[in-house]
Amino acid sequence: MGFSEDQLDYVLVPIGFAIMLAYQLYFLRRYRHFPKTTVLGMENEDRMAWVDSILQSWKGPILQVPLSSRTVGSNVVASNITVATFLSSVCLTLCSLLGAWLANSSENPIEGLVYGNNGASTVQVKLLCLLICFVLAFSCFLESARQFVHVNFLVTTSNSSQDKVNYTKGVVVRGGEYWSVGLRALYFAICLLLWFFGPIPMFVGSIALVMILCFHDMHSVPLQRRVSQKAASTTSSGVS
């Protein structure tokens, strides 16, 4: 059973969205239950190890953070804040442009290149979905910058208890999670941009995006095993 040109948007686009959403739900479940088999979970381990290296210099019951460590930590956080702020500014600019286009445009400027539904209402739906993705990305990058700004205050505190170290780890991890959600919103926006050229490019782009993300997000060897192997090799070399 074939579909007409106008019906392709009602078939391929929902399937493409369902594929991307199903993968994100699968990744979220794996990240929550098996975090060390995902790249994001490994990055969280690295972030927490970074917090330990910056803050944990024990001298008695209170942590005394050396000035050099606080300076290095502040520089690392500042670089994350700069990138997050830049991406949020880009998303906000794109939101403004799309909002102006959505308010003033009633036709598709690339109508002749599109194999699919070219109606004015379809164009507005595409612009609205793209606008939602950019607004979500802007919000996540802005929240990520806010979390890292808070981390900057925490790592420059002269005296920190162990509870403060654990709290700092949580803030750093949250900042990284918001960053990841913002990037995924931009990935979704890429597929929505392909939708402007028709439902077929959007559908193919959705499958390609899921394949790339699956290769990027997953790790077959848990982080704990990799660390233990490295420790074992170090121990064996020391014994020999």
TORKOL-4160 file (C-alpha; in steps of 0.2 Angstrom, whole numbers, padded with zeros to 4 digits, m for minus):
240
<pt num="1" X="0000" Y="0000" Z="0000"/>
<pt num="2" X="0008" Y="0016" Z="m0006"/>
<pt num="3" X="0006" Y="0034" Z="0002"/>
<pt num="4" X="0004" Y="0050" Z="m0007"/>
<pt num="5" X="0016" Y="0064" Z="m0006"/>
<pt num="6" X="0006" Y="0074" Z="0007"/>
<pt num="7" X="0004" Y="0058" Z="0018"/>
<pt num="8" X="0022" Y="0055" Z="0020"/>
<pt num="9" X="0024" Y="0068" Z="0033"/>
<pt num="10" X="0010" Y="0059" Z="0043"/>
<pt num="11" X="0019" Y="0042" Z="0042"/>
<pt num="12" X="0038" Y="0045" Z="0042"/>
<pt num="13" X="0040" Y="0060" Z="0053"/>
<pt num="14" X="0031" Y="0051" Z="0068"/>
<pt num="15" X="0041" Y="0036" Z="0065"/>
<pt num="16" X="0057" Y="0046" Z="0066"/>
<pt num="17" X="0052" Y="0055" Z="0082"/>
<pt num="18" X="0047" Y="0038" Z="0089"/>
<pt num="19" X="0064" Y="0031" Z="0085"/>
<pt num="20" X="0073" Y="0045" Z="0093"/>
<pt num="21" X="0062" Y="0046" Z="0108"/>
<pt num="22" X="0064" Y="0027" Z="0111"/>
<pt num="23" X="0083" Y="0028" Z="0110"/>
<pt num="24" X="0083" Y="0042" Z="0123"/>
<pt num="25" X="0072" Y="0032" Z="0135"/>
<pt num="26" X="0083" Y="0017" Z="0133"/>
<pt num="27" X="0099" Y="0028" Z="0136"/>
<pt num="28" X="0091" Y="0036" Z="0151"/>
<pt num="29" X="0087" Y="0019" Z="0158"/>
<pt num="30" X="0104" Y="0012" Z="0155"/>
<pt num="31" X="0112" Y="0028" Z="0162"/>
<pt num="32" X="0102" Y="0027" Z="0178"/>
<pt num="33" X="0104" Y="0008" Z="0181"/>
<pt num="34" X="0121" Y="0005" Z="0173"/>
<pt num="35" X="0130" Y="0022" Z="0173"/>
<pt num="36" X="0147" Y="0015" Z="0171"/>
<pt num="37" X="0143" Y="0007" Z="0154"/>
<pt num="38" X="0138" Y="0024" Z="0147"/>
<pt num="39" X="0150" Y="0038" Z="0142"/>
<pt num="40" X="0140" Y="0051" Z="0152"/>
<pt num="41" X="0142" Y="0040" Z="0167"/>
<pt num="42" X="0161" Y="0039" Z="0164"/>
<pt num="43" X="0162" Y="0058" Z="0162"/>
<pt num="44" X="0153" Y="0059" Z="0179"/>
<pt num="45" X="0166" Y="0048" Z="0187"/>
<pt num="46" X="0180" Y="0059" Z="0180"/>
<pt num="47" X="0171" Y="0075" Z="0186"/>
<pt num="48" X="0170" Y="0068" Z="0204"/>
<pt num="49" X="0188" Y="0062" Z="0203"/>
<pt num="50" X="0192" Y="0080" Z="0198"/>
<pt num="51" X="0183" Y="0087" Z="0213"/>
<pt num="52" X="0192" Y="0075" Z="0224"/>
<pt num="53" X="0209" Y="0081" Z="0217"/>
<pt num="54" X="0205" Y="0099" Z="0219"/>
<pt num="55" X="0197" Y="0099" Z="0236"/>
<pt num="56" X="0204" Y="0084" Z="0245"/>
<pt num="57" X="0220" Y="0089" Z="0253"/>
<pt num="58" X="0217" Y="0083" Z="0271"/>
<pt num="59" X="0225" Y="0092" Z="0286"/>
<pt num="60" X="0216" Y="0087" Z="0301"/>
<pt num="61" X="0197" Y="0086" Z="0302"/>
<pt num="62" X="0195" Y="0101" Z="0290"/>
<pt num="63" X="0200" Y="0101" Z="0272"/>
<pt num="64" X="0213" Y="0114" Z="0268"/>
<pt num="65" X="0212" Y="0118" Z="0249"/>
<pt num="66" X="0229" Y="0125" Z="0243"/>
<pt num="67" X="0228" Y="0141" Z="0233"/>
<pt num="68" X="0236" Y="0133" Z="0217"/>
<pt num="69" X="0222" Y="0120" Z="0217"/>
<pt num="70" X="0209" Y="0133" Z="0219"/>
<pt num="71" X="0216" Y="0143" Z="0205"/>
<pt num="72" X="0216" Y="0127" Z="0193"/>
<pt num="73" X="0199" Y="0122" Z="0198"/>
<pt num="74" X="0192" Y="0140" Z="0195"/>
<pt num="75" X="0200" Y="0140" Z="0178"/>
<pt num="76" X="0193" Y="0123" Z="0173"/>
<pt num="77" X="0175" Y="0129" Z="0179"/>
<pt num="78" X="0177" Y="0146" Z="0170"/>
<pt num="79" X="0180" Y="0137" Z="0153"/>
<pt num="80" X="0165" Y="0127" Z="0155"/>
<pt num="81" X="0155" Y="0142" Z="0160"/>
<pt num="82" X="0161" Y="0151" Z="0144"/>
<pt num="83" X="0156" Y="0137" Z="0132"/>
<pt num="84" X="0139" Y="0135" Z="0140"/>
<pt num="85" X="0136" Y="0153" Z="0139"/>
<pt num="86" X="0141" Y="0154" Z="0121"/>
<pt num="87" X="0130" Y="0140" Z="0116"/>
<pt num="88" X="0115" Y="0147" Z="0126"/>
<pt num="89" X="0118" Y="0164" Z="0117"/>
<pt num="90" X="0118" Y="0155" Z="0100"/>
<pt num="91" X="0102" Y="0146" Z="0104"/>
<pt num="92" X="0094" Y="0162" Z="0110"/>
<pt num="93" X="0099" Y="0170" Z="0094"/>
<pt num="94" X="0092" Y="0156" Z="0083"/>
<pt num="95" X="0076" Y="0157" Z="0094"/>
<pt num="96" X="0074" Y="0175" Z="0090"/>
<pt num="97" X="0076" Y="0172" Z="0071"/>
<pt num="98" X="0064" Y="0157" Z="0071"/>
<pt num="99" X="0051" Y="0167" Z="0080"/>
<pt num="100" X="0052" Y="0181" Z="0068"/>
<pt num="101" X="0051" Y="0169" Z="0053"/>
<pt num="102" X="0036" Y="0160" Z="0061"/>
<pt num="103" X="0027" Y="0177" Z="0064"/>
<pt num="104" X="0030" Y="0184" Z="0046"/>
<pt num="105" X="0032" Y="0169" Z="0035"/>
<pt num="106" X="0017" Y="0160" Z="0027"/>
<pt num="107" X="0026" Y="0150" Z="0014"/>
<pt num="108" X="0040" Y="0138" Z="0012"/>
<pt num="109" X="0055" Y="0147" Z="0003"/>
<pt num="110" X="0062" Y="0130" Z="m0003"/>
<pt num="111" X="0045" Y="0123" Z="m0008"/>
<pt num="112" X="0051" Y="0116" Z="m0025"/>
<pt num="113" X="0065" Y="0106" Z="m0016"/>
<pt num="114" X="0053" Y="0097" Z="m0004"/>
<pt num="115" X="0045" Y="0080" Z="m0008"/>
<pt num="116" X="0031" Y="0080" Z="0005"/>
<pt num="117" X="0017" Y="0091" Z="0012"/>
<pt num="118" X="0021" Y="0110" Z="0007"/>
<pt num="119" X="0006" Y="0118" Z="0016"/>
<pt num="120" X="0008" Y="0134" Z="0026"/>
<pt num="121" X="0002" Y="0125" Z="0042"/>
<pt num="122" X="0015" Y="0111" Z="0040"/>
<pt num="123" X="0029" Y="0124" Z="0038"/>
<pt num="124" X="0023" Y="0133" Z="0054"/>
<pt num="125" X="0023" Y="0116" Z="0063"/>
<pt num="126" X="0041" Y="0113" Z="0058"/>
<pt num="127" X="0046" Y="0130" Z="0064"/>
<pt num="128" X="0037" Y="0128" Z="0080"/>
<pt num="129" X="0045" Y="0111" Z="0084"/>
<pt num="130" X="0062" Y="0118" Z="0079"/>
<pt num="131" X="0059" Y="0133" Z="0090"/>
<pt num="132" X="0055" Y="0122" Z="0105"/>
<pt num="133" X="0071" Y="0112" Z="0103"/>
<pt num="134" X="0081" Y="0128" Z="0103"/>
<pt num="135" X="0072" Y="0135" Z="0118"/>
<pt num="136" X="0075" Y="0118" Z="0127"/>
<pt num="137" X="0094" Y="0119" Z="0122"/>
<pt num="138" X="0095" Y="0137" Z="0128"/>
<pt num="139" X="0087" Y="0133" Z="0145"/>
<pt num="140" X="0098" Y="0118" Z="0148"/>
<pt num="141" X="0114" Y="0127" Z="0143"/>
<pt num="142" X="0109" Y="0142" Z="0154"/>
<pt num="143" X="0106" Y="0130" Z="0169"/>
<pt num="144" X="0122" Y="0121" Z="0166"/>
<pt num="145" X="0131" Y="0138" Z="0167"/>
<pt num="146" X="0122" Y="0142" Z="0183"/>
<pt num="147" X="0128" Y="0125" Z="0191"/>
<pt num="148" X="0146" Y="0128" Z="0186"/>
<pt num="149" X="0145" Y="0146" Z="0193"/>
<pt num="150" X="0140" Y="0138" Z="0209"/>
<pt num="151" X="0154" Y="0126" Z="0208"/>
<pt num="152" X="0166" Y="0140" Z="0206"/>
<pt num="153" X="0161" Y="0147" Z="0223"/>
<pt num="154" X="0162" Y="0130" Z="0231"/>
<pt num="155" X="0180" Y="0126" Z="0224"/>
<pt num="156" X="0187" Y="0143" Z="0230"/>
<pt num="157" X="0181" Y="0141" Z="0248"/>
<pt num="158" X="0196" Y="0140" Z="0259"/>
<pt num="159" X="0189" Y="0127" Z="0271"/>
<pt num="160" X="0177" Y="0113" Z="0266"/>
<pt num="161" X="0171" Y="0098" Z="0275"/>
<pt num="162" X="0168" Y="0081" Z="0267"/>
<pt num="163" X="0150" Y="0084" Z="0266"/>
<pt num="164" X="0154" Y="0100" Z="0256"/>
<pt num="165" X="0165" Y="0089" Z="0244"/>
<pt num="166" X="0151" Y="0077" Z="0241"/>
<pt num="167" X="0139" Y="0092" Z="0238"/>
<pt num="168" X="0151" Y="0099" Z="0225"/>
<pt num="169" X="0152" Y="0083" Z="0216"/>
<pt num="170" X="0133" Y="0083" Z="0215"/>
<pt num="171" X="0133" Y="0100" Z="0208"/>
<pt num="172" X="0146" Y="0096" Z="0195"/>
<pt num="173" X="0137" Y="0081" Z="0189"/>
<pt num="174" X="0121" Y="0091" Z="0188"/>
<pt num="175" X="0130" Y="0104" Z="0177"/>
<pt num="176" X="0136" Y="0090" Z="0166"/>
<pt num="177" X="0119" Y="0082" Z="0164"/>
<pt num="178" X="0111" Y="0099" Z="0159"/>
<pt num="179" X="0125" Y="0101" Z="0146"/>
<pt num="180" X="0121" Y="0083" Z="0139"/>
<pt num="181" X="0102" Y="0087" Z="0138"/>
<pt num="182" X="0106" Y="0103" Z="0129"/>
<pt num="183" X="0117" Y="0095" Z="0116"/>
<pt num="184" X="0104" Y="0081" Z="0113"/>
<pt num="185" X="0091" Y="0095" Z="0110"/>
<pt num="186" X="0103" Y="0102" Z="0097"/>
<pt num="187" X="0104" Y="0085" Z="0089"/>
<pt num="188" X="0085" Y="0084" Z="0088"/>
<pt num="189" X="0085" Y="0101" Z="0080"/>
<pt num="190" X="0097" Y="0094" Z="0066"/>
<pt num="191" X="0084" Y="0081" Z="0062"/>
<pt num="192" X="0070" Y="0095" Z="0062"/>
<pt num="193" X="0081" Y="0105" Z="0050"/>
<pt num="194" X="0081" Y="0090" Z="0038"/>
<pt num="195" X="0062" Y="0090" Z="0039"/>
<pt num="196" X="0062" Y="0106" Z="0030"/>
<pt num="197" X="0068" Y="0096" Z="0015"/>
<pt num="198" X="0055" Y="0083" Z="0017"/>
<pt num="199" X="0050" Y="0069" Z="0028"/>
<pt num="200" X="0062" Y="0056" Z="0019"/>
<pt num="201" X="0078" Y="0066" Z="0024"/>
<pt num="202" X="0071" Y="0068" Z="0042"/>
<pt num="203" X="0067" Y="0050" Z="0043"/>
<pt num="204" X="0084" Y="0045" Z="0037"/>
<pt num="205" X="0093" Y="0058" Z="0048"/>
<pt num="206" X="0084" Y="0051" Z="0063"/>
<pt num="207" X="0090" Y="0033" Z="0060"/>
<pt num="208" X="0108" Y="0040" Z="0057"/>
<pt num="209" X="0107" Y="0051" Z="0072"/>
<pt num="210" X="0102" Y="0036" Z="0083"/>
<pt num="211" X="0116" Y="0025" Z="0076"/>
<pt num="212" X="0129" Y="0039" Z="0079"/>
<pt num="213" X="0123" Y="0042" Z="0097"/>
<pt num="214" X="0122" Y="0023" Z="0101"/>
<pt num="215" X="0141" Y="0022" Z="0095"/>
<pt num="216" X="0145" Y="0038" Z="0105"/>
<pt num="217" X="0135" Y="0035" Z="0121"/>
<pt num="218" X="0138" Y="0016" Z="0125"/>
<pt num="219" X="0153" Y="0008" Z="0132"/>
<pt num="220" X="0154" Y="m0011" Z="0133"/>
<pt num="221" X="0167" Y="m0012" Z="0147"/>
<pt num="222" X="0162" Y="m0004" Z="0164"/>
<pt num="223" X="0173" Y="0010" Z="0171"/>
<pt num="224" X="0176" Y="0000" Z="0187"/>
<pt num="225" X="0183" Y="m0015" Z="0177"/>
<pt num="226" X="0195" Y="m0003" Z="0167"/>
<pt num="227" X="0201" Y="0005" Z="0182"/>
<pt num="228" X="0204" Y="m0011" Z="0191"/>
<pt num="229" X="0214" Y="m0018" Z="0176"/>
<pt num="230" X="0225" Y="m0002" Z="0176"/>
<pt num="231" X="0228" Y="m0004" Z="0195"/>
<pt num="232" X="0232" Y="m0022" Z="0193"/>
<pt num="233" X="0245" Y="m0019" Z="0179"/>
<pt num="234" X="0252" Y="m0005" Z="0191"/>
<pt num="235" X="0253" Y="m0017" Z="0205"/>
<pt num="236" X="0261" Y="m0031" Z="0195"/>
<pt num="237" X="0274" Y="m0019" Z="0188"/>
<pt num="238" X="0278" Y="m0013" Z="0205"/>
<pt num="239" X="0280" Y="m0031" Z="0212"/>
<pt num="240" X="0292" Y="m0036" Z="0197"/>
